[in-house]
Amino acid sequence: MKHIAFSFVLTAMLFCACSINTPKSKITAEMAYEGVSNYCHSTYDWRIAEDNPSIMYVEMGEETDSAYQVVFRSYTGAFINFYVDKASGTTRMEEYVPTLDVKSEAGTINLFDYIEKEN
């Protein structure tokens, strides 16, 4: 009888430990937007857009089960699509130049490097 009770407790602990390590969405849409916006404002020269803000912007794109898309439009007309992994914050960048119909990988960033830390 003790073996059955011990097995039950051990099994229950195993299931609890597994559910604790189950990945959950850590990144919200707001965090994705904030991090990408901060990255773009620190990386690109926005002075060009002072007189015409509509030529450069950051906006939310589509959302999937695993990622948020955030889109940056440059004054050159190019778009950089940021694909933010909801679980890890790893963000893949893909540049698209519509006038040339060219897509290319543009690197990765860690979203957490560009999100303001709350105290």
ROTIMI-536865 format. One line per field, with one value per residue: residue number from 0; residue in three letters; x, y, z of N, C-alpha, C in turn. Coordinates in nm, 3 decimals. Each point is the difference from the previous one (the first is absolute). Layout:
% ROTIMI-536865
seq: (NUM;...) .
type: (ala;...) .
n.x: (X;...) .
n.y: (Y;...) .
n.z: (Z;...) .
ca.x: (X;...) .
ca.y: (Y;...) .
ca.z: (Z;...) .
c.x: (X;...) .
c.y: (Y;...) .
c.z: (Z;...) .
% end
This chain:
% ROTIMI-536865
seq: (0;1;2;3;4;5;6;7;8;9;10;11;12;13;14;15;16;17;18;19;20;21;22;23;24;25;26;27;28;29;30;31;32;33;34;35;36;37;38;39;40;41;42;43;44;45;46;47;48;49;50;51;52;53;54;55;56;57;58;59;60;61;62;63;64;65;66;67;68;69;70;71;72;73;74;75;76;77;78;79;80;81;82;83;84;85;86;87;88;89;90;91;92;93;94;95;96;97;98;99;100;101;102;103;104;105;106;107;108;109;110;111;112;113;114;115;116;117;118) .
type: (met;lys;his;ile;ala;phe;ser;phe;val;leu;thr;ala;met;leu;phe;cys;ala;cys;ser;ile;asn;thr;pro;lys;ser;lys;ile;thr;ala;glu;met;ala;tyr;glu;gly;val;ser;asn;tyr;cys;his;ser;thr;tyr;asp;trp;arg;ile;ala;glu;asp;asn;pro;ser;ile;met;tyr;val;glu;met;gly;glu;glu;thr;asp;ser;ala;tyr;gln;val;val;phe;arg;ser;tyr;thr;gly;ala;phe;ile;asn;phe;tyr;val;asp;lys;ala;ser;gly;thr;thr;arg;met;glu;glu;tyr;val;pro;thr;leu;asp;val;lys;ser;glu;ala;gly;thr;ile;asn;leu;phe;asp;tyr;ile;glu;lys;glu;asn) .
n.x: (0.082;0.110;0.028;-0.128;-0.005;0.116;-0.045;-0.113;0.065;0.082;-0.105;-0.066;0.111;0.009;-0.132;0.010;0.110;-0.065;-0.109;0.089;0.062;-0.132;0.050;-0.004;-0.097;0.123;-0.012;-0.038;-0.111;-0.034;0.050;-0.060;-0.107;0.002;0.035;-0.085;-0.094;0.036;0.003;-0.112;-0.046;0.059;-0.051;-0.118;0.038;-0.071;0.110;0.017;-0.061;0.080;0.022;0.022;-0.064;-0.082;0.120;-0.002;-0.021;-0.054;-0.046;-0.104;0.049;0.014;-0.088;0.093;-0.015;0.107;-0.051;0.057;-0.066;0.114;-0.058;0.121;-0.048;0.099;0.065;0.079;-0.104;0.112;-0.037;0.009;-0.021;-0.046;0.050;-0.083;0.088;-0.124;0.067;0.087;-0.073;0.047;0.060;-0.064;0.095;-0.095;0.089;-0.094;0.050;-0.116;0.076;0.076;-0.105;0.080;0.008;0.045;0.067;-0.038;-0.004;0.049;-0.094;0.041;-0.130;0.041;0.090;-0.124;-0.031;-0.070;0.096;-0.103;0.001) .
n.y: (-0.118;-0.006;-0.108;-0.031;0.030;-0.061;-0.100;0.009;0.016;-0.097;-0.067;0.036;-0.024;-0.109;-0.020;0.031;-0.071;-0.088;0.023;0.001;-0.097;-0.013;0.024;0.122;0.067;0.045;0.008;0.123;0.032;0.053;-0.108;-0.075;0.076;0.004;-0.128;-0.030;0.075;-0.045;-0.121;0.021;0.054;-0.107;-0.069;0.053;0.082;0.046;0.072;-0.093;-0.064;0.095;0.033;-0.128;-0.007;0.016;0.055;0.011;-0.129;-0.034;-0.118;-0.044;-0.122;-0.111;-0.081;-0.088;-0.130;0.011;0.093;0.117;0.066;0.069;0.103;0.018;0.122;-0.013;0.113;-0.104;-0.037;-0.038;-0.125;0.010;-0.129;0.026;-0.122;0.037;-0.092;-0.043;-0.111;0.029;0.074;-0.112;0.094;-0.057;0.057;0.047;0.042;0.088;0.000;0.066;0.108;-0.081;-0.011;0.051;-0.126;0.039;-0.101;0.063;-0.122;-0.002;0.022;0.031;-0.019;-0.085;0.007;0.007;-0.075;0.108;-0.008;-0.062;0.101) .
n.z: (0.000;0.077;-0.074;0.014;0.131;0.017;-0.078;0.070;0.114;-0.033;-0.045;0.108;0.067;-0.072;0.010;0.126;0.007;-0.076;0.072;0.097;-0.067;-0.009;-0.124;0.049;-0.055;-0.023;-0.131;0.032;-0.064;0.116;0.060;-0.093;0.005;0.133;0.004;-0.098;0.054;0.119;-0.054;-0.065;0.112;0.050;-0.101;-0.028;-0.096;0.101;-0.005;-0.090;0.098;0.047;-0.126;-0.019;0.118;-0.102;-0.026;0.132;0.023;0.117;-0.046;0.069;-0.025;-0.067;0.061;0.038;0.013;-0.079;-0.081;0.030;-0.093;-0.001;-0.062;-0.049;-0.029;-0.086;0.013;-0.017;0.077;0.059;0.015;0.131;-0.024;0.120;0.012;0.098;0.041;0.018;-0.015;-0.098;-0.082;-0.053;-0.067;-0.100;-0.074;-0.079;-0.087;-0.035;-0.124;0.013;-0.016;0.072;0.081;0.096;0.048;0.118;0.056;0.111;0.054;0.123;0.089;0.121;-0.005;0.094;-0.098;-0.050;0.105;0.035;0.088;0.058;0.086) .
ca.x: (-0.082;0.090;0.059;-0.100;-0.009;0.125;-0.005;-0.098;0.062;0.109;-0.062;-0.060;0.111;0.054;-0.092;0.010;0.128;-0.008;-0.085;0.072;0.095;-0.067;0.014;-0.119;0.025;0.061;-0.001;-0.131;0.004;0.052;0.144;0.058;-0.001;0.092;0.138;0.036;0.002;0.123;0.111;-0.001;0.035;0.142;0.082;-0.021;-0.005;-0.138;-0.005;-0.054;-0.146;-0.053;-0.096;-0.102;0.007;-0.061;0.094;0.066;-0.089;-0.001;-0.136;-0.021;-0.042;-0.079;0.038;-0.024;0.003;0.134;0.077;-0.060;0.071;0.002;0.052;0.064;0.013;0.108;-0.024;0.040;-0.107;0.022;-0.068;0.068;-0.095;0.056;-0.079;0.034;-0.041;-0.076;0.054;0.139;0.039;0.091;-0.068;0.061;-0.030;0.000;-0.018;-0.069;0.006;-0.107;0.032;0.083;-0.060;0.109;-0.004;0.125;0.015;0.074;0.060;-0.086;0.025;-0.070;-0.096;0.018;0.102;-0.060;-0.119;0.030;-0.016;-0.073;0.064) .
ca.y: (0.118;0.115;0.015;0.063;0.140;0.064;0.014;0.105;0.128;0.023;0.032;0.132;0.097;0.002;0.079;0.141;0.053;0.018;0.113;0.122;0.030;0.015;0.138;0.082;0.125;0.100;0.127;0.051;0.083;0.131;-0.015;-0.016;0.132;0.088;-0.041;0.028;0.146;0.048;-0.042;0.082;0.138;0.009;-0.046;0.077;0.146;0.044;0.144;0.014;-0.007;0.106;0.080;-0.088;-0.122;-0.117;-0.075;-0.098;-0.037;-0.136;-0.042;-0.144;-0.076;-0.118;-0.080;-0.144;-0.063;0.002;0.123;0.128;0.070;0.145;0.050;0.132;0.056;0.097;0.110;-0.045;-0.082;-0.139;-0.047;-0.105;-0.077;-0.060;-0.113;-0.014;-0.126;0.029;-0.070;0.029;0.139;0.004;0.073;-0.014;0.114;-0.027;0.125;-0.011;0.122;-0.020;0.047;-0.103;-0.128;-0.079;-0.030;-0.056;-0.009;0.117;-0.026;-0.026;0.075;-0.048;0.105;0.044;0.105;0.127;0.027;0.069;-0.085;0.067;-0.013) .
ca.z: (0.000;0.004;-0.133;-0.086;0.042;-0.041;-0.146;-0.030;0.035;-0.095;-0.128;0.013;0.000;-0.136;-0.082;0.043;-0.045;-0.145;-0.033;0.035;-0.107;-0.128;-0.045;-0.006;-0.069;0.086;-0.070;-0.042;-0.121;0.040;0.017;-0.133;-0.063;0.072;-0.025;-0.140;-0.014;0.063;-0.087;-0.122;0.033;0.036;-0.111;-0.123;0.013;-0.016;-0.031;-0.135;0.008;0.085;-0.075;-0.056;0.082;-0.062;-0.084;0.087;0.109;0.052;0.027;0.018;-0.116;0.032;0.116;-0.009;0.132;0.058;-0.024;-0.040;-0.107;0.013;-0.128;-0.004;-0.135;-0.010;-0.094;-0.134;-0.055;0.039;0.121;0.076;0.079;0.121;0.047;0.141;0.059;0.122;0.117;0.032;-0.027;-0.114;-0.106;-0.133;-0.087;-0.142;-0.074;-0.128;-0.081;-0.097;-0.135;-0.063;0.036;0.057;0.143;0.050;0.145;0.047;0.130;0.116;0.124;0.119;0.032;0.138;0.001;-0.042;0.080;0.124;0.119;0.108;0.132) .
c.x: (0.088;0.060;-0.096;-0.011;0.125;0.002;-0.094;0.060;0.111;-0.055;-0.060;0.109;0.059;-0.089;0.006;0.128;-0.003;-0.084;0.066;0.093;-0.064;0.012;-0.134;0.039;0.053;-0.016;-0.143;0.018;0.059;0.152;0.070;0.009;0.103;0.145;0.045;0.007;0.127;0.123;0.008;0.039;0.147;0.092;-0.008;-0.011;-0.141;-0.009;-0.062;-0.152;-0.060;-0.107;-0.115;0.003;-0.057;0.097;0.080;-0.094;0.025;-0.145;-0.007;-0.047;-0.086;0.054;-0.030;-0.001;0.135;0.074;-0.090;0.083;-0.013;0.072;0.058;0.008;0.105;-0.039;0.039;-0.109;0.016;-0.078;0.089;-0.106;0.075;-0.094;0.045;-0.056;-0.065;0.061;0.137;0.040;0.101;-0.076;0.080;-0.045;0.011;-0.030;-0.067;0.004;-0.103;0.036;0.085;-0.057;0.105;-0.021;0.135;-0.002;0.088;0.057;-0.102;0.038;-0.070;-0.090;0.023;0.110;-0.058;-0.130;0.044;-0.026;-0.071;0.072;-0.098) .
c.y: (0.126;0.027;0.070;0.149;0.076;0.024;0.112;0.139;0.035;0.039;0.141;0.108;0.014;0.085;0.147;0.063;0.025;0.122;0.133;0.041;0.015;0.144;0.069;0.129;0.103;0.139;0.037;0.081;0.137;-0.004;-0.012;0.136;0.093;-0.033;0.032;0.150;0.059;-0.035;0.092;0.145;0.014;-0.034;0.090;0.149;0.049;0.149;0.025;0.007;0.111;0.082;-0.083;-0.135;-0.125;-0.080;-0.103;-0.032;-0.144;-0.033;-0.151;-0.061;-0.117;-0.071;-0.146;-0.056;0.017;0.133;0.120;0.053;0.149;0.052;0.140;0.042;0.108;0.111;-0.037;-0.081;-0.147;-0.030;-0.104;-0.065;-0.066;-0.109;-0.034;-0.131;0.029;-0.063;0.049;0.147;0.013;0.058;-0.011;0.117;-0.041;0.131;-0.029;0.136;-0.018;0.042;-0.100;-0.140;-0.099;-0.015;-0.056;-0.003;0.115;-0.018;-0.031;0.094;-0.073;0.114;0.057;0.108;0.138;0.032;0.068;-0.092;0.081;-0.024;-0.042) .
c.z: (0.000;-0.138;-0.096;0.033;-0.043;-0.150;-0.041;0.025;-0.100;-0.137;0.003;-0.004;-0.140;-0.091;0.036;-0.051;-0.150;-0.035;0.035;-0.112;-0.137;-0.045;-0.008;-0.070;0.099;-0.060;-0.037;-0.128;0.032;0.017;-0.134;-0.069;0.065;-0.032;-0.142;-0.023;0.061;-0.083;-0.122;0.029;0.039;-0.117;-0.123;0.031;-0.032;-0.033;-0.137;0.004;0.086;-0.071;-0.057;0.072;-0.068;-0.086;0.080;0.115;0.042;0.029;0.017;-0.131;0.046;0.123;-0.030;0.142;0.068;-0.014;-0.028;-0.115;0.029;-0.124;0.017;-0.146;0.004;-0.097;-0.142;-0.069;0.032;0.128;0.067;0.087;0.114;0.045;0.141;0.054;0.136;0.125;0.040;-0.015;-0.112;-0.118;-0.129;-0.087;-0.145;-0.073;-0.135;-0.069;-0.112;-0.143;-0.077;0.017;0.052;0.150;0.041;0.152;0.046;0.140;0.108;0.113;0.114;0.044;0.140;0.012;-0.029;0.072;0.129;0.118;0.108;0.131;0.103) .
% end
